[in-house]
Amino acid sequence: MAGAEGKYLGRWRSVETSRGGIGGVFRFDAAGKVRHSLAALVAAAYQLQGSVLTWGGNAAGIGWHPDGRMQLNFGKGVLEDYTRVGAKAEGIVGEWKGMRQMSGQSVPTTFVFREDGKSLMVVWLKTLVGKLNGNRAVLAGGKGYVVREEGEALVIQADGGDPHRYVRI
């Protein structure tokens, strides 16, 4: 069967990461396209008090552009703009996409802020695209993976590799 079954559709992040926070994100769509991204994954609690966002213990100024974009001010001239993904809403809860400067390069970054005070930052580093057929994904270059459900998670195992657990973003 070509395409992702309903149970696979969407984005899934690795539960475990390296010490530096590097993990993976798989994205499955209804047309059978699969994307695997190497990404920095940082889960952290956040708190918004007035114009200060405390995220993972670090404070940043927060402001809102008239068009609804969110701007984070980390001081020393470091400003980042993020655009809400999906339906227009008030406040910070939801998904935001923008660019972050790392080692002199702009890299795509996504923040997901939840109502319960938890968040996830995904810094997208490298993406390979491929096809899903049933429970088998093959990416550009021929690397293959087997995908299976395990409760609320997916277990994804590269050919010849160890299985890794992924949860929905």
ZADO-927047 format. One record per atom (N, C-alpha, C): residue in three letters; atom name; x, y, z. Coordinates in steps of 0.05 Angstrom, whole numbers, padded with zeros to 5 digits, always signed. Atoms other than C-alpha are relative to their C-alpha. Layout:
N
(atom 'ALA','CA',(X,Y,Z)),
...
! end
This chain:
169
(atom 'MET','N',(+00017,-00024,+00000)),
(atom 'MET','CA',(+00000,+00000,+00000)),
(atom 'MET','C',(+00018,+00025,+00000)),
(atom 'ALA','N',(-00015,-00025,+00001)),
(atom 'ALA','CA',(+00030,+00067,-00020)),
(atom 'ALA','C',(-00013,+00020,+00019)),
(atom 'GLY','N',(+00011,-00021,-00017)),
(atom 'GLY','CA',(+00022,+00125,+00027)),
(atom 'GLY','C',(+00000,-00008,+00029)),
(atom 'ALA','N',(+00001,+00006,-00029)),
(atom 'ALA','CA',(+00021,+00131,+00102)),
(atom 'ALA','C',(-00028,-00006,+00008)),
(atom 'GLU','N',(+00026,+00006,-00012)),
(atom 'GLU','CA',(-00036,+00098,+00137)),
(atom 'GLU','C',(-00005,+00022,+00021)),
(atom 'GLY','N',(+00007,-00021,-00020)),
(atom 'GLY','CA',(-00073,+00145,+00185)),
(atom 'GLY','C',(+00017,-00001,+00025)),
(atom 'LYS','N',(-00015,+00003,-00025)),
(atom 'LYS','CA',(-00034,+00117,+00243)),
(atom 'LYS','C',(+00028,+00011,-00002)),
(atom 'TYR','N',(-00027,-00011,+00003)),
(atom 'TYR','CA',(+00032,+00142,+00214)),
(atom 'TYR','C',(+00001,+00029,-00007)),
(atom 'LEU','N',(+00001,-00027,+00010)),
(atom 'LEU','CA',(+00010,+00209,+00185)),
(atom 'LEU','C',(+00010,+00020,+00021)),
(atom 'GLY','N',(-00009,-00021,-00018)),
(atom 'GLY','CA',(+00044,+00270,+00215)),
(atom 'GLY','C',(+00030,-00001,+00005)),
(atom 'ARG','N',(-00029,-00002,-00007)),
(atom 'ARG','CA',(+00110,+00285,+00249)),
(atom 'ARG','C',(+00005,-00015,+00026)),
(atom 'TRP','N',(-00008,+00017,-00022)),
(atom 'TRP','CA',(+00145,+00240,+00298)),
(atom 'TRP','C',(+00029,+00007,+00008)),
(atom 'ARG','N',(-00027,-00006,-00009)),
(atom 'ARG','CA',(+00207,+00258,+00340)),
(atom 'ARG','C',(+00011,-00022,+00017)),
(atom 'SER','N',(-00013,+00021,-00016)),
(atom 'SER','CA',(+00258,+00212,+00371)),
(atom 'SER','C',(-00003,+00006,+00030)),
(atom 'VAL','N',(+00002,-00003,-00029)),
(atom 'VAL','CA',(+00249,+00200,+00445)),
(atom 'VAL','C',(+00028,+00005,+00012)),
(atom 'GLU','N',(-00028,-00003,-00010)),
(atom 'GLU','CA',(+00324,+00194,+00457)),
(atom 'GLU','C',(+00015,+00017,-00020)),
(atom 'THR','N',(-00018,-00016,+00016)),
(atom 'THR','CA',(+00376,+00243,+00433)),
(atom 'THR','C',(+00028,-00004,+00009)),
(atom 'SER','N',(-00028,+00001,-00009)),
(atom 'SER','CA',(+00451,+00249,+00436)),
(atom 'SER','C',(+00003,+00019,+00024)),
(atom 'ARG','N',(-00006,-00019,-00023)),
(atom 'ARG','CA',(+00483,+00287,+00495)),
(atom 'ARG','C',(-00004,+00029,-00009)),
(atom 'GLY','N',(+00003,-00027,+00010)),
(atom 'GLY','CA',(+00481,+00348,+00450)),
(atom 'GLY','C',(-00028,+00007,-00009)),
(atom 'GLY','N',(+00028,-00005,+00008)),
(atom 'GLY','CA',(+00406,+00341,+00437)),
(atom 'GLY','C',(-00006,-00007,-00029)),
(atom 'ILE','N',(+00005,+00006,+00028)),
(atom 'ILE','CA',(+00412,+00314,+00366)),
(atom 'ILE','C',(-00017,-00026,-00001)),
(atom 'GLY','N',(+00018,+00023,+00004)),
(atom 'GLY','CA',(+00356,+00267,+00346)),
(atom 'GLY','C',(-00011,+00000,-00028)),
(atom 'GLY','N',(+00012,+00001,+00027)),
(atom 'GLY','CA',(+00310,+00253,+00288)),
(atom 'GLY','C',(-00029,+00006,+00001)),
(atom 'VAL','N',(+00028,-00005,+00004)),
(atom 'VAL','CA',(+00243,+00273,+00261)),
(atom 'VAL','C',(-00008,-00014,-00026)),
(atom 'PHE','N',(+00011,+00011,+00025)),
(atom 'PHE','CA',(+00203,+00231,+00212)),
(atom 'PHE','C',(-00027,+00014,-00005)),
(atom 'ARG','N',(+00025,-00012,+00008)),
(atom 'ARG','CA',(+00146,+00263,+00173)),
(atom 'ARG','C',(-00012,-00018,-00022)),
(atom 'PHE','N',(+00014,+00017,+00019)),
(atom 'PHE','CA',(+00096,+00219,+00136)),
(atom 'PHE','C',(-00024,+00015,-00010)),
(atom 'ASP','N',(+00024,-00013,+00011)),
(atom 'ASP','CA',(+00043,+00246,+00088)),
(atom 'ASP','C',(-00017,-00021,-00014)),
(atom 'ALA','N',(+00020,+00018,+00012)),
(atom 'ALA','CA',(-00018,+00215,+00055)),
(atom 'ALA','C',(+00008,-00010,-00027)),
(atom 'ALA','N',(-00009,+00007,+00027)),
(atom 'ALA','CA',(+00016,+00213,-00013)),
(atom 'ALA','C',(+00022,-00021,+00000)),
(atom 'GLY','N',(-00022,+00020,-00002)),
(atom 'GLY','CA',(+00069,+00165,+00013)),
(atom 'GLY','C',(+00028,+00012,+00002)),
(atom 'LYS','N',(-00026,-00013,-00003)),
(atom 'LYS','CA',(+00125,+00216,+00019)),
(atom 'LYS','C',(+00008,-00002,+00029)),
(atom 'VAL','N',(-00012,+00000,-00027)),
(atom 'VAL','CA',(+00170,+00208,+00080)),
(atom 'VAL','C',(+00024,+00017,+00000)),
(atom 'ARG','N',(-00023,-00017,-00003)),
(atom 'ARG','CA',(+00220,+00258,+00104)),
(atom 'ARG','C',(+00013,-00008,+00027)),
(atom 'HIS','N',(-00014,+00005,-00025)),
(atom 'HIS','CA',(+00273,+00242,+00156)),
(atom 'HIS','C',(+00020,+00023,+00004)),
(atom 'SER','N',(-00017,-00022,-00006)),
(atom 'SER','CA',(+00308,+00301,+00188)),
(atom 'SER','C',(+00017,-00005,+00024)),
(atom 'LEU','N',(-00017,-00002,-00022)),
(atom 'LEU','CA',(+00368,+00305,+00232)),
(atom 'LEU','C',(-00006,+00027,+00013)),
(atom 'ALA','N',(+00008,-00025,-00012)),
(atom 'ALA','CA',(+00350,+00358,+00283)),
(atom 'ALA','C',(+00010,+00002,+00029)),
(atom 'ALA','N',(-00004,-00005,-00029)),
(atom 'ALA','CA',(+00368,+00389,+00350)),
(atom 'ALA','C',(-00028,+00001,+00012)),
(atom 'LEU','N',(+00026,+00001,-00014)),
(atom 'LEU','CA',(+00309,+00373,+00396)),
(atom 'LEU','C',(+00004,+00008,+00029)),
(atom 'VAL','N',(-00003,-00010,-00028)),
(atom 'VAL','CA',(+00302,+00412,+00460)),
(atom 'VAL','C',(-00028,+00003,+00012)),
(atom 'ALA','N',(+00026,-00001,-00015)),
(atom 'ALA','CA',(+00242,+00399,+00505)),
(atom 'ALA','C',(+00006,+00016,+00026)),
(atom 'ALA','N',(-00004,-00017,-00023)),
(atom 'ALA','CA',(+00235,+00451,+00560)),
(atom 'ALA','C',(-00026,+00012,+00010)),
(atom 'ALA','N',(+00023,-00015,-00011)),
(atom 'ALA','CA',(+00185,+00483,+00607)),
(atom 'ALA','C',(+00004,+00029,-00007)),
(atom 'TYR','N',(-00001,-00029,+00005)),
(atom 'TYR','CA',(+00167,+00555,+00592)),
(atom 'TYR','C',(-00020,+00014,+00017)),
(atom 'GLN','N',(+00018,-00017,-00015)),
(atom 'GLN','CA',(+00134,+00612,+00627)),
(atom 'GLN','C',(+00000,+00028,-00014)),
(atom 'LEU','N',(+00003,-00026,+00013)),
(atom 'LEU','CA',(+00108,+00677,+00596)),
(atom 'LEU','C',(-00011,+00019,+00021)),
(atom 'GLN','N',(+00009,-00020,-00019)),
(atom 'GLN','CA',(+00104,+00737,+00643)),
(atom 'GLN','C',(+00004,+00027,-00013)),
(atom 'GLY','N',(-00002,-00026,+00013)),
(atom 'GLY','CA',(+00088,+00802,+00608)),
(atom 'GLY','C',(+00016,-00002,-00026)),
(atom 'SER','N',(-00017,+00000,+00024)),
(atom 'SER','CA',(+00143,+00815,+00557)),
(atom 'SER','C',(+00026,-00017,+00004)),
(atom 'VAL','N',(-00023,+00017,-00004)),
(atom 'VAL','CA',(+00191,+00762,+00584)),
(atom 'VAL','C',(-00009,-00029,-00002)),
(atom 'LEU','N',(+00003,+00028,+00003)),
(atom 'LEU','CA',(+00193,+00690,+00561)),
(atom 'LEU','C',(+00023,-00014,+00013)),
(atom 'THR','N',(-00021,+00016,-00012)),
(atom 'THR','CA',(+00231,+00643,+00606)),
(atom 'THR','C',(-00004,-00028,-00011)),
(atom 'TRP','N',(+00002,+00026,+00014)),
(atom 'TRP','CA',(+00246,+00580,+00567)),
(atom 'TRP','C',(+00025,-00016,+00007)),
(atom 'GLY','N',(-00023,+00017,-00007)),
(atom 'GLY','CA',(+00290,+00524,+00594)),
(atom 'GLY','C',(+00019,+00014,+00020)),
(atom 'GLY','N',(-00016,-00015,-00019)),
(atom 'GLY','CA',(+00314,+00571,+00649)),
(atom 'GLY','C',(+00013,+00025,-00010)),
(atom 'ASN','N',(-00012,-00024,+00012)),
(atom 'ASN','CA',(+00336,+00626,+00601)),
(atom 'ASN','C',(-00022,+00020,-00006)),
(atom 'ALA','N',(+00019,-00021,+00005)),
(atom 'ALA','CA',(+00300,+00692,+00594)),
(atom 'ALA','C',(+00005,+00014,-00026)),
(atom 'ALA','N',(-00002,-00016,+00025)),
(atom 'ALA','CA',(+00286,+00729,+00529)),
(atom 'ALA','C',(-00023,+00019,+00000)),
(atom 'GLY','N',(+00022,-00019,+00004)),
(atom 'GLY','CA',(+00245,+00790,+00513)),
(atom 'GLY','C',(-00018,-00011,-00022)),
(atom 'ILE','N',(+00019,+00009,+00020)),
(atom 'ILE','CA',(+00182,+00775,+00473)),
(atom 'ILE','C',(-00017,+00023,-00008)),
(atom 'GLY','N',(+00017,-00021,+00010)),
(atom 'GLY','CA',(+00143,+00822,+00429)),
(atom 'GLY','C',(-00016,-00011,-00024)),
(atom 'TRP','N',(+00018,+00009,+00021)),
(atom 'TRP','CA',(+00089,+00818,+00376)),
(atom 'TRP','C',(-00001,+00021,-00022)),
(atom 'HIS','N',(+00003,-00018,+00023)),
(atom 'HIS','CA',(+00090,+00849,+00306)),
(atom 'HIS','C',(-00030,+00004,-00005)),
(atom 'PRO','N',(+00028,-00004,+00007)),
(atom 'PRO','CA',(+00024,+00879,+00281)),
(atom 'PRO','C',(-00012,-00022,-00017)),
(atom 'ASP','N',(+00011,+00022,+00017)),
(atom 'ASP','CA',(+00018,+00821,+00231)),
(atom 'ASP','C',(-00002,-00027,+00015)),
(atom 'GLY','N',(+00003,+00023,-00017)),
(atom 'GLY','CA',(+00019,+00771,+00289)),
(atom 'GLY','C',(+00026,-00016,+00004)),
(atom 'ARG','N',(-00025,+00014,-00004)),
(atom 'ARG','CA',(+00092,+00748,+00283)),
(atom 'ARG','C',(+00010,+00005,+00029)),
(atom 'MET','N',(-00012,-00001,-00027)),
(atom 'MET','CA',(+00128,+00735,+00349)),
(atom 'MET','C',(+00030,+00007,-00004)),
(atom 'GLN','N',(-00029,-00006,+00001)),
(atom 'GLN','CA',(+00197,+00766,+00361)),
(atom 'GLN','C',(+00012,-00006,+00027)),
(atom 'LEU','N',(-00015,+00006,-00024)),
(atom 'LEU','CA',(+00246,+00739,+00412)),
(atom 'LEU','C',(+00025,+00017,+00000)),
(atom 'ASN','N',(-00023,-00018,-00003)),
(atom 'ASN','CA',(+00300,+00786,+00437)),
(atom 'ASN','C',(+00019,-00013,+00021)),
(atom 'PHE','N',(-00019,+00013,-00018)),
(atom 'PHE','CA',(+00360,+00750,+00467)),
(atom 'PHE','C',(+00022,+00019,+00010)),
(atom 'GLY','N',(-00020,-00020,-00008)),
(atom 'GLY','CA',(+00400,+00814,+00478)),
(atom 'GLY','C',(+00023,+00000,-00019)),
(atom 'LYS','N',(-00024,-00003,+00016)),
(atom 'LYS','CA',(+00464,+00837,+00445)),
(atom 'LYS','C',(-00007,+00000,-00030)),
(atom 'GLY','N',(+00008,-00002,+00028)),
(atom 'GLY','CA',(+00426,+00850,+00380)),
(atom 'GLY','C',(-00010,-00025,-00012)),
(atom 'VAL','N',(+00009,+00026,+00011)),
(atom 'VAL','CA',(+00402,+00778,+00373)),
(atom 'VAL','C',(-00031,-00001,+00001)),
(atom 'LEU','N',(+00030,+00000,+00003)),
(atom 'LEU','CA',(+00329,+00781,+00348)),
(atom 'LEU','C',(-00008,-00023,-00018)),
(atom 'GLU','N',(+00010,+00021,+00017)),
(atom 'GLU','CA',(+00290,+00723,+00320)),
(atom 'GLU','C',(-00030,+00004,-00004)),
(atom 'ASP','N',(+00028,-00002,+00006)),
(atom 'ASP','CA',(+00222,+00728,+00285)),
(atom 'ASP','C',(-00012,-00027,-00006)),
(atom 'TYR','N',(+00013,+00026,+00005)),
(atom 'TYR','CA',(+00173,+00670,+00284)),
(atom 'TYR','C',(-00029,+00006,-00009)),
(atom 'THR','N',(+00027,-00003,+00011)),
(atom 'THR','CA',(+00108,+00662,+00245)),
(atom 'THR','C',(-00017,-00024,+00010)),
(atom 'ARG','N',(+00018,+00021,-00009)),
(atom 'ARG','CA',(+00049,+00622,+00273)),
(atom 'ARG','C',(-00007,-00018,-00023)),
(atom 'VAL','N',(+00009,+00020,+00020)),
(atom 'VAL','CA',(+00032,+00558,+00236)),
(atom 'VAL','C',(-00028,-00007,+00007)),
(atom 'GLY','N',(+00028,+00008,-00005)),
(atom 'GLY','CA',(-00042,+00543,+00229)),
(atom 'GLY','C',(-00017,+00024,+00006)),
(atom 'ALA','N',(+00020,-00020,-00006)),
(atom 'ALA','CA',(-00102,+00581,+00254)),
(atom 'ALA','C',(+00010,+00023,+00017)),
(atom 'LYS','N',(-00007,-00024,-00016)),
(atom 'LYS','CA',(-00095,+00652,+00280)),
(atom 'LYS','C',(-00011,-00004,+00028)),
(atom 'ALA','N',(+00009,+00002,-00028)),
(atom 'ALA','CA',(-00099,+00654,+00356)),
(atom 'ALA','C',(+00016,+00021,+00015)),
(atom 'GLU','N',(-00014,-00019,-00018)),
(atom 'GLU','CA',(-00078,+00699,+00413)),
(atom 'GLU','C',(+00020,-00015,+00018)),
(atom 'GLY','N',(-00019,+00012,-00018)),
(atom 'GLY','CA',(-00018,+00685,+00457)),
(atom 'GLY','C',(+00021,-00017,-00013)),
(atom 'ILE','N',(-00023,+00015,+00009)),
(atom 'ILE','CA',(+00041,+00639,+00451)),
(atom 'ILE','C',(-00006,-00029,-00007)),
(atom 'VAL','N',(+00006,+00028,+00004)),
(atom 'VAL','CA',(+00007,+00571,+00451)),
(atom 'VAL','C',(-00003,-00006,-00030)),
(atom 'GLY','N',(+00001,+00008,+00028)),
(atom 'GLY','CA',(+00016,+00536,+00384)),
(atom 'GLY','C',(+00027,-00005,-00012)),
(atom 'GLU','N',(-00025,+00005,+00014)),
(atom 'GLU','CA',(+00069,+00524,+00332)),
(atom 'GLU','C',(+00010,+00025,-00015)),
(atom 'TRP','N',(-00012,-00024,+00011)),
(atom 'TRP','CA',(+00117,+00577,+00307)),
(atom 'TRP','C',(+00025,-00008,-00016)),
(atom 'LYS','N',(-00023,+00005,+00017)),
(atom 'LYS','CA',(+00168,+00575,+00250)),
(atom 'LYS','C',(+00016,+00025,-00006)),
(atom 'GLY','N',(-00018,-00023,+00006)),
(atom 'GLY','CA',(+00228,+00620,+00238)),
(atom 'GLY','C',(+00028,-00010,-00006)),
(atom 'MET','N',(-00028,+00007,+00005)),
(atom 'MET','CA',(+00303,+00622,+00228)),
(atom 'MET','C',(+00016,+00008,+00025)),
(atom 'ARG','N',(-00017,-00005,-00023)),
(atom 'ARG','CA',(+00357,+00619,+00281)),
(atom 'ARG','C',(+00029,+00001,-00011)),
(atom 'GLN','N',(-00028,-00002,+00008)),
(atom 'GLN','CA',(+00430,+00639,+00273)),
(atom 'GLN','C',(+00017,-00020,+00017)),
(atom 'MET','N',(-00018,+00019,-00013)),
(atom 'MET','CA',(+00479,+00583,+00289)),
(atom 'MET','C',(+00025,-00002,-00015)),
(atom 'SER','N',(-00027,+00001,+00013)),
(atom 'SER','CA',(+00553,+00585,+00274)),
(atom 'SER','C',(+00000,+00016,-00026)),
(atom 'GLY','N',(-00001,-00018,+00023)),
(atom 'GLY','CA',(+00541,+00642,+00225)),
(atom 'GLY','C',(-00019,-00007,-00022)),
(atom 'GLN','N',(+00019,+00008,+00020)),
(atom 'GLN','CA',(+00486,+00606,+00187)),
(atom 'GLN','C',(-00028,+00002,+00010)),
(atom 'SER','N',(+00028,+00000,-00007)),
(atom 'SER','CA',(+00411,+00614,+00186)),
(atom 'SER','C',(-00011,-00028,-00003)),
(atom 'VAL','N',(+00011,+00027,+00002)),
(atom 'VAL','CA',(+00376,+00549,+00202)),
(atom 'VAL','C',(-00030,+00001,+00008)),
(atom 'PRO','N',(+00028,+00001,-00006)),
(atom 'PRO','CA',(+00301,+00534,+00202)),
(atom 'PRO','C',(-00005,-00011,+00028)),
(atom 'THR','N',(+00005,+00007,-00028)),
(atom 'THR','CA',(+00273,+00529,+00272)),
(atom 'THR','C',(-00030,+00000,+00005)),
(atom 'THR','N',(+00028,+00001,-00007)),
(atom 'THR','CA',(+00205,+00509,+00299)),
(atom 'THR','C',(-00003,-00001,+00030)),
(atom 'PHE','N',(+00008,+00001,-00028)),
(atom 'PHE','CA',(+00177,+00522,+00369)),
(atom 'PHE','C',(-00028,-00010,+00001)),
(atom 'VAL','N',(+00027,+00009,-00006)),
(atom 'VAL','CA',(+00116,+00485,+00395)),
(atom 'VAL','C',(-00004,+00006,+00030)),
(atom 'PHE','N',(+00006,-00007,-00028)),
(atom 'PHE','CA',(+00087,+00516,+00459)),
(atom 'PHE','C',(-00028,-00012,+00006)),
(atom 'ARG','N',(+00025,+00013,-00008)),
(atom 'ARG','CA',(+00033,+00476,+00495)),
(atom 'ARG','C',(-00013,+00015,+00023)),
(atom 'GLU','N',(+00015,-00013,-00022)),
(atom 'GLU','CA',(-00020,+00500,+00544)),
(atom 'GLU','C',(+00010,-00008,+00027)),
(atom 'ASP','N',(-00009,+00010,-00026)),
(atom 'ASP','CA',(+00011,+00458,+00600)),
(atom 'ASP','C',(+00027,+00011,+00008)),
(atom 'GLY','N',(-00026,-00012,-00007)),
(atom 'GLY','CA',(+00075,+00500,+00601)),
(atom 'GLY','C',(+00024,-00016,-00011)),
(atom 'LYS','N',(-00022,+00015,+00012)),
(atom 'LYS','CA',(+00116,+00449,+00561)),
(atom 'LYS','C',(+00004,+00009,-00028)),
(atom 'SER','N',(-00006,-00009,+00028)),
(atom 'SER','CA',(+00150,+00464,+00495)),
(atom 'SER','C',(+00021,-00018,-00012)),
(atom 'LEU','N',(-00021,+00015,+00015)),
(atom 'LEU','CA',(+00194,+00434,+00442)),
(atom 'LEU','C',(+00011,+00020,-00021)),
(atom 'MET','N',(-00013,-00015,+00021)),
(atom 'MET','CA',(+00245,+00470,+00399)),
(atom 'MET','C',(+00013,-00020,-00019)),
(atom 'VAL','N',(-00013,+00018,+00020)),
(atom 'VAL','CA',(+00266,+00435,+00334)),
(atom 'VAL','C',(+00016,+00018,-00018)),
(atom 'VAL','N',(-00018,-00014,+00018)),
(atom 'VAL','CA',(+00326,+00462,+00297)),
(atom 'VAL','C',(+00007,-00020,-00022)),
(atom 'TRP','N',(-00002,+00019,+00023)),
(atom 'TRP','CA',(+00324,+00428,+00228)),
(atom 'TRP','C',(+00028,+00002,-00012)),
(atom 'LEU','N',(-00027,+00000,+00010)),
(atom 'LEU','CA',(+00394,+00408,+00206)),
(atom 'LEU','C',(+00004,-00012,-00028)),
(atom 'LYS','N',(-00003,+00013,+00026)),
(atom 'LYS','CA',(+00389,+00360,+00147)),
(atom 'LYS','C',(-00024,-00018,-00004)),
(atom 'THR','N',(+00024,+00016,+00006)),
(atom 'THR','CA',(+00331,+00326,+00112)),
(atom 'THR','C',(+00004,-00017,-00025)),
(atom 'LEU','N',(+00000,+00018,+00023)),
(atom 'LEU','CA',(+00327,+00266,+00066)),
(atom 'LEU','C',(-00029,-00008,-00006)),
(atom 'VAL','N',(+00027,+00006,+00008)),
(atom 'VAL','CA',(+00264,+00250,+00027)),
(atom 'VAL','C',(-00001,-00028,-00013)),
(atom 'GLY','N',(+00003,+00027,+00012)),
(atom 'GLY','CA',(+00237,+00182,+00006)),
(atom 'GLY','C',(-00029,-00007,-00002)),
(atom 'LYS','N',(+00027,+00010,+00003)),
(atom 'LYS','CA',(+00175,+00139,-00001)),
(atom 'LYS','C',(-00006,-00021,+00022)),
(atom 'LEU','N',(+00010,+00020,-00019)),
(atom 'LEU','CA',(+00134,+00097,+00047)),
(atom 'LEU','C',(-00017,-00019,-00015)),
(atom 'ASN','N',(+00016,+00021,+00012)),
(atom 'ASN','CA',(+00105,+00031,+00023)),
(atom 'ASN','C',(-00007,-00020,+00022)),
(atom 'GLY','N',(+00008,+00016,-00023)),
(atom 'GLY','CA',(+00065,-00004,+00077)),
(atom 'GLY','C',(+00015,+00009,+00025)),
(atom 'ASN','N',(-00015,-00008,-00023)),
(atom 'ASN','CA',(+00111,-00005,+00137)),
(atom 'ASN','C',(+00030,+00003,-00006)),
(atom 'ARG','N',(-00028,-00003,+00008)),
(atom 'ARG','CA',(+00176,+00004,+00098)),
(atom 'ARG','C',(+00005,+00027,-00013)),
(atom 'ALA','N',(-00008,-00026,+00011)),
(atom 'ALA','CA',(+00208,+00072,+00084)),
(atom 'ALA','C',(+00027,-00003,-00012)),
(atom 'VAL','N',(-00026,+00000,+00014)),
(atom 'VAL','CA',(+00264,+00081,+00034)),
(atom 'VAL','C',(+00006,+00029,-00007)),
(atom 'LEU','N',(-00008,-00028,+00004)),
(atom 'LEU','CA',(+00301,+00148,+00033)),
(atom 'LEU','C',(+00019,+00002,-00024)),
(atom 'ALA','N',(-00019,-00005,+00021)),
(atom 'ALA','CA',(+00343,+00180,-00021)),
(atom 'ALA','C',(+00027,-00013,+00008)),
(atom 'GLY','N',(-00025,+00013,-00006)),
(atom 'GLY','CA',(+00408,+00142,-00026)),
(atom 'GLY','C',(-00004,-00030,+00007)),
(atom 'GLY','N',(+00007,+00028,-00004)),
(atom 'GLY','CA',(+00372,+00076,-00012)),
(atom 'GLY','C',(-00001,-00010,+00029)),
(atom 'LYS','N',(+00002,+00008,-00028)),
(atom 'LYS','CA',(+00373,+00076,+00064)),
(atom 'LYS','C',(-00029,-00008,+00007)),
(atom 'GLY','N',(+00027,+00010,-00006)),
(atom 'GLY','CA',(+00314,+00033,+00088)),
(atom 'GLY','C',(-00005,-00001,+00030)),
(atom 'TYR','N',(+00010,+00001,-00028)),
(atom 'TYR','CA',(+00273,+00033,+00152)),
(atom 'TYR','C',(-00025,-00017,+00001)),
(atom 'VAL','N',(+00025,+00014,-00006)),
(atom 'VAL','CA',(+00219,-00011,+00181)),
(atom 'VAL','C',(-00014,+00016,+00022)),
(atom 'VAL','N',(+00016,-00016,-00019)),
(atom 'VAL','CA',(+00163,+00026,+00218)),
(atom 'VAL','C',(-00022,-00018,+00012)),
(atom 'ARG','N',(+00022,+00014,-00013)),
(atom 'ARG','CA',(+00116,-00005,+00269)),
(atom 'ARG','C',(-00011,+00015,+00024)),
(atom 'GLU','N',(+00012,-00013,-00023)),
(atom 'GLU','CA',(+00068,+00018,+00322)),
(atom 'GLU','C',(+00007,-00015,+00026)),
(atom 'GLU','N',(-00004,+00012,-00027)),
(atom 'GLU','CA',(+00081,+00007,+00396)),
(atom 'GLU','C',(-00015,+00019,+00019)),
(atom 'GLY','N',(+00016,-00017,-00017)),
(atom 'GLY','CA',(+00025,+00037,+00438)),
(atom 'GLY','C',(-00004,+00027,-00015)),
(atom 'GLU','N',(+00003,-00027,+00012)),
(atom 'GLU','CA',(+00024,+00113,+00425)),
(atom 'GLU','C',(+00024,+00009,-00015)),
(atom 'ALA','N',(-00025,-00007,+00013)),
(atom 'ALA','CA',(+00093,+00111,+00395)),
(atom 'ALA','C',(+00004,-00016,-00026)),
(atom 'LEU','N',(-00010,+00016,+00022)),
(atom 'LEU','CA',(+00126,+00088,+00331)),
(atom 'LEU','C',(+00028,-00010,+00007)),
(atom 'VAL','N',(-00027,+00011,-00002)),
(atom 'VAL','CA',(+00187,+00043,+00332)),
(atom 'VAL','C',(+00011,-00001,-00029)),
(atom 'ILE','N',(-00011,-00002,+00027)),
(atom 'ILE','CA',(+00231,+00057,+00272)),
(atom 'ILE','C',(+00028,-00011,+00001)),
(atom 'GLN','N',(-00026,+00014,+00000)),
(atom 'GLN','CA',(+00291,+00013,+00255)),
(atom 'GLN','C',(+00012,+00001,-00027)),
(atom 'ALA','N',(-00015,+00000,+00025)),
(atom 'ALA','CA',(+00342,+00026,+00201)),
(atom 'ALA','C',(+00010,-00028,-00006)),
(atom 'ASP','N',(-00011,+00026,+00008)),
(atom 'ASP','CA',(+00365,-00034,+00162)),
(atom 'ASP','C',(+00027,-00004,+00013)),
(atom 'GLY','N',(-00026,+00006,-00014)),
(atom 'GLY','CA',(+00420,-00066,+00204)),
(atom 'GLY','C',(+00004,+00017,+00025)),
(atom 'GLY','N',(-00003,-00017,-00024)),
(atom 'GLY','CA',(+00408,-00016,+00261)),
(atom 'GLY','C',(-00017,-00008,+00023)),
(atom 'ASP','N',(+00016,+00004,-00024)),
(atom 'ASP','CA',(+00377,-00013,+00329)),
(atom 'ASP','C',(-00027,+00014,-00003)),
(atom 'PRO','N',(+00026,-00013,+00001)),
(atom 'PRO','CA',(+00303,+00004,+00339)),
(atom 'PRO','C',(+00000,+00025,+00018)),
(atom 'HIS','N',(+00003,-00025,-00015)),
(atom 'HIS','CA',(+00286,+00075,+00363)),
(atom 'HIS','C',(-00029,+00008,+00002)),
(atom 'ARG','N',(+00027,-00009,-00005)),
(atom 'ARG','CA',(+00222,+00102,+00393)),
(atom 'ARG','C',(-00004,+00029,-00008)),
(atom 'TYR','N',(+00007,-00027,+00009)),
(atom 'TYR','CA',(+00187,+00163,+00364)),
(atom 'TYR','C',(-00028,+00006,+00010)),
(atom 'VAL','N',(+00026,-00009,-00009)),
(atom 'VAL','CA',(+00129,+00203,+00392)),
(atom 'VAL','C',(-00009,+00024,-00017)),
(atom 'ARG','N',(+00010,-00022,+00016)),
(atom 'ARG','CA',(+00083,+00253,+00358)),
(atom 'ARG','C',(+00009,+00027,+00010)),
(atom 'ILE','N',(-00006,-00028,-00008)),
(atom 'ILE','CA',(+00102,+00326,+00357)),
(atom 'ILE','C',(-00027,+00014,+00003)),
! end
